[in-house]
Amino acid sequence: MTRDLVVMLTALNLEYEAVRSNVVDPQIHVHERGTRFEVGTVQGTECRVALGLTGKGNQSAAVLAERAIQQFSPVAVLFVGVAGALWDATPLGDVVVATHVYAYHGGTSEDDGLKARPRAWEAAHELHQLASHLARVGDWTHSVPSGTRVPKVHFGAIAAGEIVQNSRISYEANWIRNHYNDALAIEMEGAGVAQAGHLNGSPVAIVRGISDRADGTKTTCQDNSWQPRAAANAAAFAVRLAEELIKEREPTAMREHNDASNDRTVSNINYGQTAIQAGTVTGSTVWMGVASPTSAAPDLAAELAAIRGHLMRERTAGNVDDATYAAAEAELDIASKALKDDAPESKGTFVLALKRLRGLIADVADVASRIATLIAAANGLS
């Protein structure tokens, strides 16, 4: 994990510019497949942001979200933009943060109508708690122009599909409101990003500014008025959320550094009686009567090759099926490539691939144990 970086994605250029206006010194970062990100720092903070444009739709959003996660190993992924309100209780310009996201186009068509079979992804507990706290504090609205209504933050479900919804009387509009009557807003990308985060073990927050009511009144003139305001409000809250996420990571990183510093060898060469008194000793080795062994940096590449060999033998023995083996090999390839790269985020990519690998072969205790040891060794390197 890259402890000081949050990925922020948008679907529209308008939304992208709203986020980018909060970032200083953005530098172009081009993915090997051509996707362009800008990496900069939130003004006045230590929070780095990797900003990317996905385009419209859940499918493209899912692909590029996964690409960003693999590339940057971020603390979290925030999807930021505008949405339509499904109910009048959510005013234009307010912000909705998803407690869970529905992929509402799942269903089965039967003689008596379309039956809903949605998939849903809940927001990570830590992100939801932090977002709720920031909404109560209200210190994210400093950029709201004076004389305008101060926007509020709402928490609830968001419905994500593949169409622009702009009616309250169409069959689709009635179907959505009947089957997803707890959804506050409707949009087209959140489900894809949420699934990508779920599959890659990355926390996701969907932050949407309300720019229309999805009721037939959406017009170009209204979009020109409300979309910039809604996008700016969503960006302001999302940037504040990213900033606080990184700020809370700093004590954790310091504790881990101190833990690593305290994981030392205690040597006592004494031929008489020796007593060691301590409150709690963890992760330490005590050598008495002999010199401590020389500590050497682990050979990550050699250990990775050894794990690959163990995995192959387990497959031959029938303990790993073909599909799992293929997925595990893919993660090993990602880890191997990360070892060879000099990019700052390579260590995070290496560790993330190993964590996914460990999840794939958790039932093979010997190999899973070796992977856990390798993860610990990688995390211990500066």
One Martini backbone bead per residue (centre of mass of N, CA, C, O) as a GRO file, in nm:
protein
  382
    1MET     BB    1   0.096   0.037   0.022
    2THR     BB    2   0.030   0.375  -0.039
    3ARG     BB    3   0.017   0.592   0.238
    4ASP     BB    4  -0.012   0.891   0.057
    5LEU     BB    5  -0.243   0.767  -0.145
    6VAL     BB    6  -0.519   0.868  -0.360
    7VAL     BB    7  -0.772   0.767  -0.562
    8MET     BB    8  -0.927   0.975  -0.824
    9LEU     BB    9  -1.241   0.949  -0.992
   10THR     BB   10  -1.393   1.023  -1.316
   11ALA     BB   11  -1.621   1.071  -1.594
   12LEU     BB   12  -1.592   1.383  -1.625
   13ASN     BB   13  -1.435   1.675  -1.695
   14LEU     BB   14  -1.582   1.849  -1.491
   15GLU     BB   15  -1.502   1.669  -1.248
   16TYR     BB   16  -1.198   1.671  -1.287
   17GLU     BB   17  -1.157   1.980  -1.253
   18ALA     BB   18  -1.269   1.996  -0.963
   19VAL     BB   19  -1.038   1.829  -0.843
   20ARG     BB   20  -0.780   1.962  -0.973
   21SER     BB   21  -0.814   2.244  -0.823
   22ASN     BB   22  -0.686   2.092  -0.546
   23VAL     BB   23  -0.417   2.046  -0.712
   24VAL     BB   24  -0.066   2.034  -0.696
   25ASP     BB   25   0.168   1.957  -0.914
   26PRO     BB   26   0.089   1.793  -1.166
   27GLN     BB   27   0.177   1.463  -1.287
   28ILE     BB   28   0.242   1.259  -1.537
   29HIS     BB   29   0.092   0.920  -1.562
   30VAL     BB   30   0.165   0.636  -1.762
   31HIS     BB   31   0.030   0.368  -1.858
   32GLU     BB   32   0.114   0.091  -2.046
   33ARG     BB   33  -0.195   0.126  -2.188
   34GLY     BB   34  -0.237   0.470  -2.183
   35THR     BB   35  -0.325   0.565  -1.920
   36ARG     BB   36  -0.397   0.881  -1.771
   37PHE     BB   37  -0.238   1.038  -1.503
   38GLU     BB   38  -0.252   1.255  -1.212
   39VAL     BB   39   0.008   1.357  -0.982
   40GLY     BB   40  -0.056   1.505  -0.663
   41THR     BB   41  -0.121   1.768  -0.421
   42VAL     BB   42  -0.282   1.874  -0.163
   43GLN     BB   43  -0.319   2.169  -0.055
   44GLY     BB   44  -0.138   2.182   0.248
   45THR     BB   45  -0.047   1.875   0.223
   46GLU     BB   46   0.042   1.507   0.223
   47CYS     BB   47  -0.165   1.447  -0.001
   48ARG     BB   48  -0.190   1.219  -0.251
   49VAL     BB   49  -0.303   1.227  -0.603
   50ALA     BB   50  -0.472   1.007  -0.834
   51LEU     BB   51  -0.593   1.115  -1.145
   52GLY     BB   52  -0.891   0.997  -1.326
   53LEU     BB   53  -1.051   0.905  -1.643
   54THR     BB   54  -1.328   0.688  -1.742
   55GLY     BB   55  -1.596   0.756  -1.817
   56LYS     BB   56  -1.881   0.614  -1.908
   57GLY     BB   57  -1.969   0.366  -1.708
   58ASN     BB   58  -1.914   0.070  -1.538
   59GLN     BB   59  -1.703  -0.077  -1.712
   60SER     BB   60  -1.484   0.142  -1.745
   61ALA     BB   61  -1.461   0.202  -1.443
   62ALA     BB   62  -1.361  -0.080  -1.356
   63VAL     BB   63  -1.105  -0.101  -1.527
   64LEU     BB   64  -0.966   0.170  -1.427
   65ALA     BB   65  -0.972   0.107  -1.128
   66GLU     BB   66  -0.795  -0.143  -1.138
   67ARG     BB   67  -0.555  -0.006  -1.270
   68ALA     BB   68  -0.504   0.195  -1.037
   69ILE     BB   69  -0.461  -0.010  -0.812
   70GLN     BB   70  -0.220  -0.158  -0.942
   71GLN     BB   71  -0.038   0.099  -0.977
   72PHE     BB   72  -0.075   0.243  -0.660
   73SER     BB   73  -0.176   0.123  -0.399
   74PRO     BB   74  -0.402   0.255  -0.232
   75VAL     BB   75  -0.580   0.352   0.037
   76ALA     BB   76  -0.799   0.465  -0.177
   77VAL     BB   77  -1.115   0.498  -0.357
   78LEU     BB   78  -1.253   0.784  -0.531
   79PHE     BB   79  -1.573   0.864  -0.653
   80VAL     BB   80  -1.639   1.161  -0.853
   81GLY     BB   81  -1.959   1.346  -0.883
   82VAL     BB   82  -2.263   1.322  -1.045
   83ALA     BB   83  -2.628   1.320  -0.982
   84GLY     BB   84  -2.945   1.190  -0.941
   85ALA     BB   85  -3.243   1.242  -0.786
   86LEU     BB   86  -3.509   1.032  -0.659
   87TRP     BB   87  -3.572   1.258  -0.442
   88ASP     BB   88  -3.676   1.561  -0.291
   89ALA     BB   89  -3.493   1.539  -0.019
   90THR     BB   90  -3.256   1.605  -0.232
   91PRO     BB   91  -3.090   1.866  -0.299
   92LEU     BB   92  -2.945   2.071  -0.491
   93GLY     BB   93  -2.587   2.037  -0.426
   94ASP     BB   94  -2.577   1.804  -0.271
   95VAL     BB   95  -2.433   1.527  -0.089
   96VAL     BB   96  -2.360   1.181  -0.172
   97VAL     BB   97  -2.288   0.898   0.031
   98ALA     BB   98  -2.224   0.572   0.000
   99THR     BB   99  -2.324   0.285   0.172
  100HIS     BB  100  -2.441   0.166  -0.103
  101VAL     BB  101  -2.435  -0.026  -0.416
  102TYR     BB  102  -2.635  -0.061  -0.703
  103ALA     BB  103  -2.678  -0.306  -0.961
  104TYR     BB  104  -2.983  -0.265  -1.125
  105HIS     BB  105  -2.962  -0.451  -1.400
  106GLY     BB  106  -3.026  -0.690  -1.246
  107GLY     BB  107  -3.220  -0.973  -1.388
  108THR     BB  108  -3.552  -1.117  -1.467
  109SER     BB  109  -3.752  -1.218  -1.739
  110GLU     BB  110  -4.101  -1.238  -1.713
  111ASP     BB  111  -4.435  -1.258  -1.767
  112ASP     BB  112  -4.475  -1.053  -1.498
  113GLY     BB  113  -4.183  -0.938  -1.537
  114LEU     BB  114  -3.925  -0.766  -1.383
  115LYS     BB  115  -3.679  -0.911  -1.180
  116ALA     BB  116  -3.482  -0.843  -0.923
  117ARG     BB  117  -3.098  -0.888  -0.939
  118PRO     BB  118  -2.892  -0.761  -0.749
  119ARG     BB  119  -2.599  -0.589  -0.675
  120ALA     BB  120  -2.392  -0.526  -0.376
  121TRP     BB  121  -2.195  -0.259  -0.212
  122GLU     BB  122  -2.024  -0.175   0.062
  123ALA     BB  123  -1.893   0.039   0.255
  124ALA     BB  124  -1.636   0.105   0.425
  125HIS     BB  125  -1.630   0.155   0.753
  126GLU     BB  126  -1.405   0.368   0.780
  127LEU     BB  127  -1.513   0.562   0.563
  128HIS     BB  128  -1.793   0.608   0.683
  129GLN     BB  129  -1.701   0.722   0.955
  130LEU     BB  130  -1.532   0.959   0.845
  131ALA     BB  131  -1.752   1.094   0.674
  132SER     BB  132  -1.947   1.146   0.909
  133HIS     BB  133  -1.760   1.330   1.066
  134LEU     BB  134  -1.719   1.550   0.846
  135ALA     BB  135  -2.018   1.621   0.822
  136ARG     BB  136  -2.044   1.728   1.115
  137VAL     BB  137  -1.820   1.942   1.110
  138GLY     BB  138  -1.808   2.113   0.818
  139ASP     BB  139  -1.494   2.187   0.693
  140TRP     BB  140  -1.557   2.158   0.357
  141THR     BB  141  -1.717   2.457   0.285
  142HIS     BB  142  -1.507   2.696   0.222
  143SER     BB  143  -1.560   2.703  -0.112
  144VAL     BB  144  -1.825   2.823  -0.083
  145PRO     BB  145  -2.000   3.062  -0.194
  146SER     BB  146  -2.108   3.344  -0.102
  147GLY     BB  147  -2.469   3.340  -0.070
  148THR     BB  148  -2.493   3.038  -0.063
  149ARG     BB  149  -2.594   2.738  -0.008
  150VAL     BB  150  -2.518   2.505   0.222
  151PRO     BB  151  -2.424   2.202   0.191
  152LYS     BB  152  -2.514   1.864   0.230
  153VAL     BB  153  -2.481   1.540   0.380
  154HIS     BB  154  -2.563   1.218   0.253
  155PHE     BB  155  -2.671   0.883   0.353
  156GLY     BB  156  -2.680   0.614   0.108
  157ALA     BB  157  -2.808   0.481  -0.154
  158ILE     BB  158  -2.688   0.381  -0.485
  159ALA     BB  159  -2.778   0.381  -0.824
  160ALA     BB  160  -2.632   0.171  -1.090
  161GLY     BB  161  -2.619   0.204  -1.443
  162GLU     BB  162  -2.665   0.239  -1.822
  163ILE     BB  163  -2.849   0.501  -1.787
  164VAL     BB  164  -3.017   0.792  -1.840
  165GLN     BB  165  -3.217   0.938  -1.591
  166ASN     BB  166  -3.533   1.133  -1.707
  167SER     BB  167  -3.780   1.013  -1.513
  168ARG     BB  168  -4.120   0.942  -1.346
  169ILE     BB  169  -4.307   0.764  -1.583
  170SER     BB  170  -4.150   0.549  -1.666
  171TYR     BB  171  -4.088   0.224  -1.640
  172GLU     BB  172  -3.800   0.248  -1.521
  173ALA     BB  173  -3.864   0.454  -1.300
  174ASN     BB  174  -4.070   0.280  -1.146
  175TRP     BB  175  -3.891   0.032  -1.101
  176ILE     BB  176  -3.669   0.166  -0.939
  177ARG     BB  177  -3.854   0.292  -0.711
  178ASN     BB  178  -3.970   0.011  -0.621
  179HIS     BB  179  -3.685  -0.160  -0.580
  180TYR     BB  180  -3.511   0.132  -0.486
  181ASN     BB  181  -3.641   0.319  -0.237
  182ASP     BB  182  -3.348   0.383  -0.080
  183ALA     BB  183  -3.245   0.551  -0.301
  184LEU     BB  184  -3.104   0.875  -0.358
  185ALA     BB  185  -2.938   0.795  -0.622
  186ILE     BB  186  -2.834   0.825  -0.977
  187GLU     BB  187  -2.606   0.634  -1.192
  188MET     BB  188  -2.300   0.490  -1.401
  189GLU     BB  189  -2.024   0.386  -1.199
  190GLY     BB  190  -2.021   0.277  -0.897
  191ALA     BB  191  -2.034  -0.036  -0.939
  192GLY     BB  192  -1.763  -0.074  -1.083
  193VAL     BB  193  -1.580   0.041  -0.860
  194ALA     BB  194  -1.676  -0.139  -0.627
  195GLN     BB  195  -1.590  -0.408  -0.755
  196ALA     BB  196  -1.291  -0.345  -0.789
  197GLY     BB  197  -1.235  -0.305  -0.490
  198HIS     BB  198  -1.330  -0.583  -0.392
  199LEU     BB  199  -1.127  -0.759  -0.574
  200ASN     BB  200  -0.860  -0.571  -0.454
  201GLY     BB  201  -0.882  -0.465  -0.151
  202SER     BB  202  -1.021  -0.170  -0.187
  203PRO     BB  203  -1.133   0.107  -0.073
  204VAL     BB  204  -1.462   0.267  -0.128
  205ALA     BB  205  -1.588   0.590  -0.246
  206ILE     BB  206  -1.903   0.748  -0.313
  207VAL     BB  207  -1.921   1.084  -0.455
  208ARG     BB  208  -2.219   1.294  -0.488
  209GLY     BB  209  -2.360   1.545  -0.676
  210ILE     BB  210  -2.657   1.719  -0.712
  211SER     BB  211  -2.788   1.811  -1.053
  212ASP     BB  212  -3.064   1.643  -1.046
  213ARG     BB  213  -3.402   1.464  -1.056
  214ALA     BB  214  -3.480   1.246  -1.263
  215ASP     BB  215  -3.781   1.395  -1.400
  216GLY     BB  216  -3.750   1.567  -1.693
  217THR     BB  217  -3.577   1.850  -1.617
  218LYS     BB  218  -3.335   1.782  -1.777
  219THR     BB  219  -3.104   2.023  -1.904
  220THR     BB  220  -2.867   2.210  -2.044
  221CYS     BB  221  -2.915   2.458  -1.869
  222GLN     BB  222  -2.915   2.313  -1.597
  223ASP     BB  223  -2.637   2.184  -1.623
  224ASN     BB  224  -2.479   2.455  -1.646
  225SER     BB  225  -2.559   2.529  -1.346
  226TRP     BB  226  -2.536   2.251  -1.156
  227GLN     BB  227  -2.289   2.078  -1.224
  228PRO     BB  228  -2.055   2.257  -1.116
  229ARG     BB  229  -2.162   2.270  -0.822
  230ALA     BB  230  -2.182   1.967  -0.764
  231ALA     BB  231  -1.888   1.896  -0.833
  232ALA     BB  232  -1.752   2.088  -0.628
  233ASN     BB  233  -1.879   1.963  -0.373
  234ALA     BB  234  -1.776   1.675  -0.411
  235ALA     BB  235  -1.475   1.751  -0.423
  236ALA     BB  236  -1.448   1.885  -0.147
  237PHE     BB  237  -1.522   1.634   0.019
  238ALA     BB  238  -1.321   1.428  -0.103
  239VAL     BB  239  -1.060   1.581  -0.034
  240ARG     BB  240  -1.107   1.582   0.271
  241LEU     BB  241  -1.112   1.275   0.297
  242ALA     BB  242  -0.829   1.221   0.188
  243GLU     BB  243  -0.673   1.391   0.390
  244GLU     BB  244  -0.770   1.231   0.646
  245LEU     BB  245  -0.668   0.954   0.567
  246ILE     BB  246  -0.365   1.031   0.569
  247LYS     BB  247  -0.347   1.148   0.854
  248GLU     BB  248  -0.426   0.866   0.992
  249ARG     BB  249  -0.167   0.710   0.877
  250GLU     BB  250   0.079   0.836   1.025
  251PRO     BB  251   0.073   0.687   1.303
  252THR     BB  252   0.091   0.403   1.182
  253ALA     BB  253   0.364   0.437   1.042
  254MET     BB  254   0.518   0.506   1.304
  255ARG     BB  255   0.461   0.246   1.457
  256GLU     BB  256   0.592   0.056   1.248
  257HIS     BB  257   0.870   0.180   1.269
  258ASN     BB  258   0.908   0.129   1.573
  259ASP     BB  259   0.870  -0.176   1.562
  260ALA     BB  260   1.113  -0.225   1.376
  261SER     BB  261   1.323  -0.093   1.567
  262ASN     BB  262   1.247  -0.298   1.817
  263ASP     BB  263   1.338  -0.542   1.631
  264ARG     BB  264   1.579  -0.680   1.822
  265THR     BB  265   1.884  -0.792   1.931
  266VAL     BB  266   1.981  -0.958   2.233
  267SER     BB  267   2.300  -0.947   2.378
  268ASN     BB  268   2.461  -1.193   2.617
  269ILE     BB  269   2.787  -1.235   2.726
  270ASN     BB  270   2.769  -1.474   2.996
  271TYR     BB  271   2.899  -1.698   3.254
  272GLY     BB  272   2.690  -1.623   3.436
  273GLN     BB  273   2.429  -1.483   3.574
  274THR     BB  274   2.120  -1.398   3.394
  275ALA     BB  275   1.884  -1.127   3.378
  276ILE     BB  276   1.555  -1.060   3.234
  277GLN     BB  277   1.365  -0.756   3.237
  278ALA     BB  278   1.016  -0.730   3.130
  279GLY     BB  279   0.715  -0.663   3.015
  280THR     BB  280   0.730  -0.672   2.683
  281VAL     BB  281   0.813  -0.923   2.432
  282THR     BB  282   0.835  -0.871   2.075
  283GLY     BB  283   1.000  -0.985   1.803
  284SER     BB  284   1.243  -1.124   1.964
  285THR     BB  285   1.596  -1.204   2.017
  286VAL     BB  286   1.774  -1.415   2.250
  287TRP     BB  287   2.123  -1.423   2.321
  288MET     BB  288   2.309  -1.673   2.511
  289GLY     BB  289   2.662  -1.725   2.494
  290VAL     BB  290   2.627  -1.596   2.205
  291ALA     BB  291   2.649  -1.478   1.908
  292SER     BB  292   2.500  -1.300   1.684
  293PRO     BB  293   2.369  -1.310   1.397
  294THR     BB  294   2.376  -1.216   1.081
  295SER     BB  295   2.204  -0.970   0.916
  296ALA     BB  296   1.998  -1.010   0.623
  297ALA     BB  297   1.867  -0.942   0.341
  298PRO     BB  298   1.618  -1.047   0.169
  299ASP     BB  299   1.546  -1.262  -0.111
  300LEU     BB  300   1.272  -1.204  -0.289
  301ALA     BB  301   1.315  -1.348  -0.560
  302ALA     BB  302   1.388  -1.628  -0.448
  303GLU     BB  303   1.127  -1.668  -0.283
  304LEU     BB  304   0.934  -1.641  -0.520
  305ALA     BB  305   1.044  -1.886  -0.675
  306ALA     BB  306   0.983  -2.091  -0.450
  307ILE     BB  307   0.676  -2.050  -0.450
  308ARG     BB  308   0.633  -2.137  -0.741
  309GLY     BB  309   0.733  -2.426  -0.698
  310HIS     BB  310   0.532  -2.510  -0.477
  311LEU     BB  311   0.278  -2.459  -0.646
  312MET     BB  312   0.338  -2.668  -0.866
  313ARG     BB  313   0.338  -2.915  -0.676
  314GLU     BB  314   0.047  -2.881  -0.575
  315ARG     BB  315  -0.082  -2.919  -0.849
  316THR     BB  316   0.030  -3.203  -0.910
  317ALA     BB  317  -0.111  -3.315  -0.637
  318GLY     BB  318  -0.414  -3.170  -0.635
  319ASN     BB  319  -0.436  -2.898  -0.436
  320VAL     BB  320  -0.459  -2.729  -0.713
  321ASP     BB  321  -0.637  -2.584  -0.933
  322ASP     BB  322  -0.631  -2.442  -1.241
  323ALA     BB  323  -0.765  -2.167  -1.180
  324THR     BB  324  -0.596  -2.098  -0.930
  325TYR     BB  325  -0.320  -2.122  -1.063
  326ALA     BB  326  -0.358  -1.898  -1.274
  327ALA     BB  327  -0.413  -1.671  -1.069
  328ALA     BB  328  -0.146  -1.705  -0.912
  329GLU     BB  329   0.048  -1.653  -1.148
  330ALA     BB  330  -0.044  -1.362  -1.198
  331GLU     BB  331   0.051  -1.255  -0.919
  332LEU     BB  332   0.348  -1.336  -0.953
  333ASP     BB  333   0.399  -1.154  -1.198
  334ILE     BB  334   0.340  -0.888  -1.058
  335ALA     BB  335   0.556  -0.917  -0.837
  336SER     BB  336   0.801  -0.946  -1.025
  337LYS     BB  337   0.770  -0.673  -1.167
  338ALA     BB  338   0.784  -0.494  -0.911
  339LEU     BB  339   1.078  -0.570  -0.835
  340LYS     BB  340   1.202  -0.432  -1.108
  341ASP     BB  341   1.095  -0.173  -1.021
  342ASP     BB  342   1.146   0.193  -0.930
  343ALA     BB  343   0.892   0.270  -0.826
  344PRO     BB  344   0.738   0.384  -0.539
  345GLU     BB  345   0.482   0.167  -0.575
  346SER     BB  346   0.609  -0.125  -0.592
  347LYS     BB  347   0.583  -0.235  -0.306
  348GLY     BB  348   0.274  -0.226  -0.294
  349THR     BB  349   0.228  -0.414  -0.535
  350PHE     BB  350   0.375  -0.659  -0.418
  351VAL     BB  351   0.204  -0.694  -0.158
  352LEU     BB  352  -0.077  -0.710  -0.291
  353ALA     BB  353  -0.022  -0.965  -0.457
  354LEU     BB  354   0.041  -1.147  -0.211
  355LYS     BB  355  -0.234  -1.120  -0.073
  356ARG     BB  356  -0.397  -1.244  -0.302
  357LEU     BB  357  -0.243  -1.511  -0.309
  358ARG     BB  358  -0.307  -1.599  -0.020
  359GLY     BB  359  -0.616  -1.611  -0.071
  360LEU     BB  360  -0.613  -1.833  -0.294
  361ILE     BB  361  -0.408  -2.042  -0.097
  362ALA     BB  362  -0.513  -2.086   0.206
  363ASP     BB  363  -0.538  -2.413   0.207
  364VAL     BB  364  -0.219  -2.398   0.168
  365ALA     BB  365  -0.032  -2.371   0.433
  366ASP     BB  366   0.268  -2.363   0.345
  367VAL     BB  367   0.246  -2.142   0.129
  368ALA     BB  368   0.100  -1.927   0.297
  369SER     BB  369   0.331  -1.898   0.503
  370ARG     BB  370   0.549  -1.798   0.305
  371ILE     BB  371   0.397  -1.547   0.216
  372ALA     BB  372   0.375  -1.411   0.492
  373THR     BB  373   0.681  -1.386   0.528
  374LEU     BB  374   0.729  -1.211   0.272
  375ILE     BB  375   0.554  -0.974   0.355
  376ALA     BB  376   0.712  -0.903   0.610
  377ALA     BB  377   0.981  -0.853   0.466
  378ALA     BB  378   0.885  -0.625   0.278
  379ASN     BB  379   0.780  -0.432   0.508
  380GLY     BB  380   1.081  -0.412   0.644
  381LEU     BB  381   1.156  -0.248   0.409
  382SER     BB  382   1.264   0.075   0.290
   0.00000   0.00000   0.00000
